[in-house]
Amino acid sequence: MNEQHVKGAAGKVSGKIKEFAGRVTGNRKLETEGKVDQVKGAVHNAVGDAKDAGKKAIDSVKNASSRH
């Protein structure tokens, strides 16, 4: 798990809390902010996944070249 995954998880959780609080209180702005935070969290997770995939690809190339 890298920094992007941590930011993603935090964004999703805080977003859900904001969305719920906005829904309960009738505050549409807060509810919308919560939804936006959740999307930002999902983007951070996607970036983290891409970084992990890139690192794995680089590592496999390094390992393949060291075998020859």
N, CA, C and O of each residue as an XYZ file, in Angstrom:
272
protein
N       0.859     -1.172      0.000
C       0.000      0.000      0.000
C       0.902      1.231      0.000
O       1.799      1.353      0.834
N       0.656      2.138     -0.940
C       1.474      3.337     -1.007
C       0.678      4.563     -0.551
O      -0.478      4.453     -0.143
N       1.310      5.709     -0.628
C       0.705      6.955     -0.149
C      -0.621      7.255     -0.859
O      -1.564      7.746     -0.238
N      -0.685      6.960     -2.144
C      -1.911      7.231     -2.894
C      -3.074      6.374     -2.386
O      -4.212      6.839     -2.323
N      -2.787      5.141     -2.031
C      -3.837      4.272     -1.495
C      -4.349      4.791     -0.151
O      -5.546      4.736      0.131
N      -3.438      5.292      0.664
C      -3.829      5.841      1.966
C      -4.707      7.078      1.764
O      -5.746      7.221      2.409
N      -4.284      7.963      0.871
C      -5.085      9.162      0.579
C      -6.450      8.768      0.018
O      -7.465      9.386      0.341
N      -6.466      7.751     -0.812
C      -7.719      7.296     -1.393
C      -8.686      6.777     -0.347
O      -9.873      7.103     -0.362
N      -8.169      5.975      0.553
C      -9.024      5.426      1.612
C      -9.550      6.535      2.511
O     -10.722      6.539      2.890
N      -8.672      7.477      2.849
C      -9.088      8.591      3.708
C     -10.144      9.444      3.020
O     -11.115      9.864      3.650
N      -9.959      9.698      1.739
C     -10.927     10.493      0.992
C     -12.282      9.824      0.902
O     -13.317     10.478      1.031
N     -12.273      8.529      0.683
C     -13.540      7.801      0.604
C     -14.282      7.831      1.934
O     -15.490      8.065      1.972
N     -13.562      7.594      3.018
C     -14.205      7.574      4.339
C     -14.741      8.954      4.706
O     -15.896      9.092      5.108
N     -13.895      9.976      4.566
C     -14.358     11.321      4.925
C     -15.493     11.764      4.007
O     -16.407     12.468      4.436
N     -15.431     11.353      2.757
C     -16.504     11.688      1.829
C     -17.828     11.057      2.217
O     -18.877     11.699      2.150
N     -17.774      9.801      2.620
C     -19.013      9.136      3.045
C     -19.606      9.814      4.279
O     -20.821      9.968      4.395
N     -18.731     10.212      5.192
C     -19.202     10.885      6.408
C     -19.847     12.220      6.048
O     -20.928     12.545      6.539
N     -19.180     12.993      5.187
C     -19.743     14.283      4.771
C     -21.069     14.096      4.047
O     -22.036     14.813      4.305
N     -21.104     13.134      3.146
C     -22.334     12.888      2.393
C     -23.475     12.532      3.334
O     -24.579     13.059      3.207
N     -23.208     11.644      4.269
C     -24.233     11.239      5.228
C     -24.686     12.421      6.078
O     -25.883     12.638      6.265
N     -23.719     13.186      6.593
C     -24.059     14.343      7.423
C     -24.886     15.352      6.630
O     -25.844     15.924      7.150
N     -24.517     15.564      5.387
C     -25.275     16.479      4.542
C     -26.682     15.989      4.283
O     -27.630     16.774      4.280
N     -26.818     14.699      4.065
C     -28.136     14.126      3.807
C     -29.022     14.244      5.051
O     -30.193     14.610      4.954
N     -28.456     13.934      6.212
C     -29.217     13.963      7.459
C     -29.657     15.384      7.812
O     -30.780     15.601      8.267
N     -28.764     16.343      7.597
C     -29.076     17.727      7.971
C     -29.766     18.506      6.862
O     -30.198     19.640      7.068
N     -29.868     17.900      5.691
C     -30.483     18.608      4.573
C     -29.552     19.611      3.918
O     -29.999     20.475      3.164
N     -28.259     19.503      4.200
C     -27.265     20.407      3.640
C     -26.751     19.809      2.328
O     -25.867     18.952      2.325
N     -27.321     20.276      1.217
C     -26.975     19.703     -0.083
C     -25.516     19.977     -0.462
O     -24.876     19.165     -1.131
N     -24.999     21.134     -0.025
C     -23.603     21.473     -0.331
C     -22.658     20.473      0.332
O     -21.723     19.988     -0.305
N     -22.893     20.165      1.595
C     -22.057     19.212      2.310
C     -22.186     17.817      1.698
O     -21.203     17.085      1.576
N     -23.399     17.469      1.323
C     -23.625     16.168      0.688
C     -22.838     16.059     -0.622
O     -22.220     15.032     -0.905
N     -22.870     17.124     -1.406
C     -22.131     17.139     -2.668
C     -20.629     17.095     -2.432
O     -19.908     16.395     -3.144
N     -20.155     17.836     -1.442
C     -18.724     17.801     -1.106
C     -18.303     16.376     -0.755
O     -17.222     15.928     -1.138
N     -19.150     15.680     -0.037
C     -18.848     14.304      0.324
C     -18.732     13.410     -0.894
O     -17.844     12.560     -0.966
N     -19.619     13.599     -1.845
C     -19.560     12.800     -3.074
C     -18.291     13.112     -3.855
O     -17.652     12.212     -4.401
N     -17.927     14.396     -3.905
C     -16.700     14.795     -4.602
C     -15.479     14.182     -3.912
O     -14.570     13.692     -4.582
N     -15.456     14.205     -2.591
C     -14.338     13.614     -1.851
C     -14.212     12.122     -2.139
O     -13.102     11.598     -2.232
N     -15.337     11.443     -2.280
C     -15.305     10.014     -2.582
C     -14.715      9.765     -3.968
O     -13.960      8.813     -4.165
N     -15.060     10.618     -4.921
C     -14.497     10.479     -6.267
C     -13.000     10.738     -6.237
O     -12.228     10.018     -6.871
N     -12.588     11.766     -5.501
C     -11.155     12.046     -5.365
C     -10.441     10.851     -4.745
O      -9.332     10.506     -5.154
N     -11.072     10.221     -3.762
C     -10.481      9.039     -3.146
C     -10.313      7.907     -4.140
O      -9.300      7.208     -4.133
N     -11.309      7.730     -4.994
C     -11.225      6.685     -6.016
C     -10.100      6.984     -7.004
O      -9.411      6.073     -7.463
N      -9.919      8.261     -7.329
C      -8.838      8.647     -8.239
C      -7.484      8.365     -7.592
O      -6.580      7.845     -8.247
N      -7.339      8.699     -6.326
C      -6.083      8.403     -5.629
C      -5.797      6.903     -5.645
O      -4.655      6.486     -5.842
N      -6.825      6.105     -5.438
C      -6.634      4.650     -5.482
C      -6.183      4.194     -6.860
O      -5.304      3.339     -6.977
N      -6.780      4.760     -7.905
C      -6.407      4.390     -9.272
C      -4.955      4.775     -9.552
O      -4.219      4.016    -10.182
N      -4.550      5.945     -9.086
C      -3.159      6.378     -9.264
C      -2.225      5.427     -8.508
O      -1.172      5.044     -9.020
N      -2.613      5.055     -7.308
C      -1.814      4.107     -6.535
C      -1.696      2.766     -7.234
O      -0.626      2.159     -7.247
N      -2.795      2.303     -7.814
C      -2.767      1.039     -8.557
C      -1.839      1.137     -9.768
O      -1.084      0.209    -10.058
N      -1.902      2.275    -10.472
C      -1.042      2.463    -11.642
C       0.428      2.495    -11.237
O       1.276      1.921    -11.921
N       0.731      3.168    -10.125
C       2.119      3.202     -9.640
C       2.600      1.796     -9.281
O       3.728      1.414     -9.594
N       1.727      1.032     -8.620
C       2.103     -0.338     -8.252
C       2.361     -1.178     -9.500
O       3.325     -1.942     -9.551
N       1.502     -1.036    -10.500
C       1.657     -1.811    -11.736
C       2.947     -1.410    -12.452
O       3.662     -2.268    -12.968
N       3.244     -0.122    -12.485
C       4.479      0.336    -13.110
C       5.708     -0.192    -12.399
O       6.680     -0.606    -13.031
N       5.655     -0.172    -11.077
C       6.787     -0.684    -10.294
C       6.983     -2.179    -10.543
O       8.111     -2.648    -10.689
N       5.881     -2.918    -10.590
C       5.987     -4.361    -10.850
C       6.566     -4.623    -12.237
O       7.381     -5.528    -12.418
N       6.136     -3.816    -13.223
C       6.647     -3.994    -14.577
C       8.143     -3.708    -14.630
O       8.897     -4.453    -15.255
N       8.572     -2.641    -13.983
C      10.001     -2.299    -13.957
C      10.791     -3.387    -13.255
O      11.862     -3.784    -13.715
N      10.259     -3.872    -12.133
C      10.954     -4.939    -11.404
C      11.070     -6.207    -12.239
O      12.107     -6.869    -12.208
N      10.030     -6.554    -12.980
C      10.087     -7.781    -13.784
C      11.085     -7.634    -14.927
O      11.754     -8.600    -15.293
N      11.192     -6.425    -15.497
C      12.184     -6.202    -16.548
C      13.592     -6.299    -15.967
O      14.477     -6.903    -16.574
N      13.795     -5.711    -14.805
C      15.112     -5.787    -14.157
C      15.471     -7.233    -13.855
O      16.600     -7.663    -14.090
N      14.506     -7.979    -13.334
C      14.769     -9.371    -12.993
C      15.018    -10.222    -14.234
O      15.857    -11.122    -14.211
N      14.300     -9.945    -15.308
C      14.482    -10.709    -16.538
C      15.853    -10.440    -17.142
O      16.502    -11.360    -17.640
N      16.300     -9.189    -17.102
C      17.597     -8.863    -17.684
C      18.755     -9.392    -16.836
O      19.836     -9.656    -17.363
N      18.539     -9.548    -15.537
C      19.619    -10.063    -14.687
C      19.764    -11.572    -14.809
O      20.779    -12.128    -14.390
N      18.778    -12.239    -15.370
C      18.845    -13.693    -15.546
C      19.694    -14.078    -16.740
O      20.166    -15.212    -16.829
N      19.889    -13.155    -17.652
C      20.634    -13.471    -18.871
C      22.073    -13.126    -18.767
O      22.829    -13.335    -19.716
